[in-house]
Amino acid sequence: MTVVRWAPSPTGRIHLGNARPALLNWFFARRNGGRYILRMDDTDHARSTRAFADGIEEDLAWLGVVPDLLVRQSERTDLYDAARDKLIASGRLYACYETEEELDRKRARDRLLGKPPIYDRAALELSAEDRARLEAEGRKPHWRFKLDGRPVQFNDLIKGAQTVNTASMSDPVLIRADGSYLYTLPSVVDDIDLGVTHVIRGEDHVSNTGTQIEIIEALGGAIPQFAHHNLLTDAQGQGFSKRLGSQSIADFRAEGYEPLAIAIMATLTGTSLPIEPYAGLDDIAARLELSMISHGAARFDPAELDGLNSRLVHALSYEQAAPRLSALGLEGEAIWMLLRENLVRFGDIAEWSKLLTGPVEPAYAPEDRDFLALARALLPPDPWDDTTWSKWTDALKTSTGRKGKALFMPLRLALTGRSDGPELKSLLVLLGRTECLARLP
């Protein structure tokens, strides 16, 4: 069975950049009848909170993603400890005692000599007596994984054949001096334990893959297939980041955007599929293949989001809209059918509905006052229907010779206070004769 995972760190609310792999993994699982695991990478005890973790679940649910399994790394330390002990026993994980200052000096010296700042494995030369002396001084070791130092090859499902040469890399630190785990070891252990078959993530992780494959091999695990997608950037080409305060999914929700619009923008930007309305997430999953993801930049355009969101709102039937209208204190199919084409976000209808309920501040040019007075006098008698508008404007054309914008715009400004808005033919019927008389000078 296909098994994928999305593994956020609950150190803040997720943004569009985070939503991209969250949804791409979901699409892949749905397309292949697979299993979707939400894994909270919450080993950073100083920054991870349960409130942020709950917020991530809430944001995913709003987007339409319901994980098949939720795991928290903070509850799985026994697995990581066992993997640690196995790697130590096999000689692949070794203790290092350098301070950060000492490592900085080594890296600076290498740069001055024109060498890459790669860790020199000096800790492997320490004797048992050396280690005992350092620990007696109060030093606590951090632990590094001993890389094979070879070209690690894998076939990326998006980028094609890839080679990561671990000979050009420092042995990675897997365990801090305080005994806490960095990202890499728990991630690899979880992928093995949970049977993850496909790892779909951002292209900024390509260089990590060589290290992770070596650790998987050292632990005797099955190597998953990897797919590294292009990263979503903002309109200025800058990557989304919690640290930079990028707009969160919760922010978009609060601003009234449709979850499907956010999902489409987060995932189909930078692919060969068009940014347009889809029936739902399963519809996207059925169409999107990993090969459709571009190797170039994926730049998010807020104006494109607004355009897409409005198209999704306009396509809502009255039956779909009715519960949301009721929550805003609005009722009636006629109101929805009249106003929906003017909405960018669903909640905009609260403001647009004031065209019907008032109060409306008329706005028209002084030179149109006589024309509007005549329009008031020529208002057709009740009852009103869909023919009332044409009867009224035909009479005004005959009496004044006006036509086109010169005829329609003063009427719109007087009745609505706006130069844009819904079709006046339908609006007139909903306003009724008494209200129109009240709005015309």
N, C-alpha and C positions, 0 to 999 in steps of 0.2 A: 504493500500500500504506500502511496505517496504521503509523506509526512513533512510538513513545513513548520517553521516557527518564526514568530516575530518577537524580538527580544529588546524592548525598551528599558531604559533606566528610569525609574520613577523619581527623577530629580526635578521635575517641572511638568507643565502641561505640554502635550505634543503639538507640533506645528505641521504645516503642509509637507515639509521635508520628511518628517517622521511618518506621516500618513502614507507617503508613497510606498515604502517597502511593506508597511502594514497591509495595505490593500493589494499590492502586487502578489504577496504571498497568499492572500485570501482568494484572489482570482485563480491562481495556479491550483490551489487545493480544490476549489469548486469545479474547475475545468476537468480535473483528473480524478474526481471522486475521492479526494484525499482528506487528511486530517490536519487541522490548523491548531497549533499550540501557541498560546500567549505565555511567554516566559518573562517574568519580571527580574531584570538583572539588578537586584537590590542589595548587592554586597557592599556598596558604598554607604556605610551606616551613617556617616556624617551628613549626607545630602539626600539620601533616599527617605521618603516618607510614605506612610500608608495612604495619606490623603491624596498624594500625587498618583499613587497606584490606582486608587479608586477612580480618580479623574480620568486616567487612561482608559479604564474599562468603560466608563461613561461615554467618552468620546468615540471609542470603537463602536459601542452599541448604537450611538446616534448615526454613525456612518453606515451601519447595517452589518457590522461584523460581529459574529457571536462565536467565540473560540470553542473548540471541542474540549480543550483542556487548559487549565491555568496552573502554572507552577511558579514558585517563588524561590530564587536561589538562596535566600536567607534561611530557607527551611531544608536545604539539601547539602549542608556542609559536610556531613558524614561521607557522602560520595566523593567530594573534592579531597577530603583528608585521605581517603583510601587511594585515590589516584596519585596524590602527592607521595605517599609512602611507596607506591609501586615505582614511580619515577626515580625516587631517591635510591631505592634498592637496585635499580638497573643502571645506576650511574648517569642518568640523563638529567637529573635535577641536582644542582650543587649549591652549597652555601657560599655567599660572598659577604665580605665585611667592610668594603669601602663605604665611606660616607658620601653623601651627595656632593660635598665640596671636593673631595678627592677625585670623584668621577669627572666633575666639571674640569678640574685641572688636567686630567688625562686627555679629555676631549679637546681642550684648548691646545695642548701640546701637539696632538696629532694634526690639528688643523694648521698649526704653524709649520709643521714638517711636510705639509701637503698630503697627508694621509687621511683616509676616511675615518671618522671617529667611531671605530668599532671596539667594543670591549675586548681587552687583551687576554682574558681568561686567567688573570693572575691568581685568582682564588683557587684554581685547580692545582697550583703549586704549593699551597699551604699544607704543612704537616699537621698531624693531630695536635702536636704541642703548640704550633702557631695558632690554631683555632682556639685552643684552650686559653692561651694567653690573651687573645683578643676578646674573648668572652669574659674573662676575668676583669678586663678593663671596662666592662659594661657594654661592649658592642653586641648588637643582636644582628644575626645575618638576614639578608634578603636572599631569595633563591632564584637562580637562573636555570633555564632549560638549555641543555647543550645541543645546539643545532648540528646536523650532519654536515652542513656546509656544502650543499650540492644543488644543482638545478632541480627544482620541484616543478613538474609539469602537470597541468590539468586542462580539461576542455571546459571553457566557460560557455554556458548556454546562451549568453548574450554576446560576449566579446570574442568567442572562438578560442583557439589554442593559446594557452598562456604558460609562461615560464617565470618562476620566481626563484632567483638564485640566492639561497640562504647563506652562501659564502660571503656575501657582501653585507650581511646583517650582524648586529650584535646579538649574542644570546639573550633572549628576552627575559625580563624579570617576571616571574609568575606569582611570587609571594613576597609581600612587603616585609620589612623588618618587624612590624608589629604582628605578623602572622596572618594578616588579612590577604585575601586573594584579589589579584587584578582580574581584568575581564577575561583573559585568554583561557586559563585552565578551566574555570567553571563552565565556560561556553562550550568548550570541546567535550568535557565530561557529560554535560547535559545532552549535547547532540548525539553522543554515543548511546547514553542510557535511554533516551526517548525515541531512538530509532529514526532520527531525522534523515530523510533521503535527499532533500534539496535545500540548499541555503541560498536564499534570494535576498540580496542586500546591496547597499550602495557601492559604487566603484572605488570609493576611498578605502575599502577593505581589501582590495586585490592584493596589496603587498603583505597583508596579514595571513593570506591563505597558505603560503608556503610554510610558515611556522605552524599553523594549525594542522596542516596535513601531516607534518612530521610528528606532532604531539599525538594525533590520532593513531598513527602507525605505532608509536612507542607504547601506547596503551592497548594496542591490539583491536582497535575499533574499525568499523566500516567507514570508508571515506564517502561522504555525500557528494552529490553533484552541486557545483557552484554556478551562480548566475549573478553578475554584478551589473546593476543598472546605472544609467546616468543619473546625476544628482539634480534635483529641482533647485532652481535659483529664483531670486526675486527679480523684479523688473530691471534692476540695476546690475544684475549678474552676480549678486552676492548670495552665498548659500544661506539657507534658513538655519537659525541657531537659537537654542534656549538662552544661551549666554548673551546673545545680542538682542534678546527680547523680541524675537520674530512673532508675528501675529499667530496666536494659537488657534487650534480647532475650536476650542471653547469660545474664543472671540468671534469667529465666523458664525458660530451658532447663535450667540447673543445678538449679532447684527442681523439675524433673520435670513441667512442664506439657506438654500435647500441642501440637505446632506448629500444628495446625489450630485449636485453641481460641484461641491467640494471634492467628492470622490473622483469625478471625471477630470477635474483640473489637476488634482494631485497625481493622477496616474497616466492619463492619456497625453498630457503635455510631453513633448519630446518622444512621441511614437508616431507611427504611420497611420494610426486610426484618427479620424477627425474629432475635433472638439465639438460635439453636438449632443442633443438629448438622446439618452438611451432609456430603455424600459426599466432598467434596474441593474444592480450589481451582477446578477447572473447573466444578463444580456451582454455586459462587458466581458465577463469571464469566458463566455462562449466565443467571443470574437478575438480577444487579445491573445497573441502568442508572444513569447519572449523575444523571438526574432524580429518583432515589429518595433522593439525599443531601439531608439537611435543611439549611435555612439557619440553624438554631439551633445551640446548643452540642451537642457530642458528649462526654458525660461517662462516663469509664471507672469501672466499679464492680468492685472486686476480688472481692466476694462473687458477683457474676454470673459472673465468670471461673471461680471454683471450681465453681459449679453447672454451667456449660457443660462444663468439663473432665471432671467426674465423669460426665456423660451420655455423652460421647464414649468414655470408658474403659469404662463399663458396656456399651456397644454392641459392643465388640471381641469377635470370635469367638475361640474357642480357637486356631484356626489363625493368626489375626493376633497373638495374644498369646504363642504358644508360644516364638518366638525370644527375646522379651524376658524371659519367665519363666526360660528356660534360662540367660540371662545373670545372673540373680539366684540361680541354683542351685536353682530350683524346677521340678518336672516334674509333669505329670498334668493332664488336663482336669477331673477332679473338684475339684481345688484351685481352679482358675480359676473354675469355675462356682459354687463355694461362696462365694468371697470377693469377686468382682468388684463386686457391688452395694454393697460397703462402702467402695470406693476413691474418693477425690477425685483423687489422682494415681496413676499406674500404680505408681510405686515404693513406695506405701503398702502394697503386698501383702507386702513383706518383713517389715513389722511384724505385719500381720494373720496371716501364716503361722505366727507363734509360737503362735497358738491351737492349732495342730496339733502343732508340734514341741516346744513348751514351752521353758523352764519357765514355768508359769503360777502366779501367786500367788493362791490362792482368796480371794474376798472375800464374806463373808456375815455376816448378823446373828447374834449369839450365840443368840437365841431360835429360830433356824432349825436349830440343830445336830441336835436330835432328829429333825426332819423329814428332814434330809439323811442321817442315819444309816439311817432307814427306807428312803429312796430307794436307798441303797447296797445294802441287803438285798434290795430288790425289782428290782434290775437284771435284765433278761431274760437267759437263757443264750444263748451263741453257737449258731448263726451269726446275725449281725445284718444287717438290711436296712432298707428304707424304712418298714417297719411297726413297727420296734423302738420308736421314740419314742412312738407312740400306745399301744402295749401297756404301756409303762412308766408313762406319765402316767395312763392309765386306771386302772391298779392303784393309783397314788398317790391319785387322786381318791377311789376306793372306800374306801381305808384311812384317809384323813385328812379328807375332805370339802373339801379345798382345791380352788380352781379359779382360772382366769385368772392375773393377775399374781402372786398369792400362791403359786401353784403353780410358775409358770415362772421367775420372777426368782431365787429362791434357787438353782435348778438352774443357771441361766445364770452366776450369780456364782461358784458353786463350780467349774464346769467351765471357765470362761474368765477369771474375775477381772474381767469387764467387765459393765456393764449394757446394752451395745449389742453388735451383732455379727451374724454370719450366722445363717441359719435353723438352729435346734437339731436339727431332724429330720435334716438332711443332715450337720451337724457330728458328730452322735453316731456315724454310720456310719463316718466317716473316723477318728475318735478310736479306736474299738474298745473292747471291754469292759475289757481290762486297763488301759488308760490312764484310762478313766472311774472305775474302782475306785480308782486311785491318787489321783485328784483329789477324790473325795468323802470327807468326814471319817468 
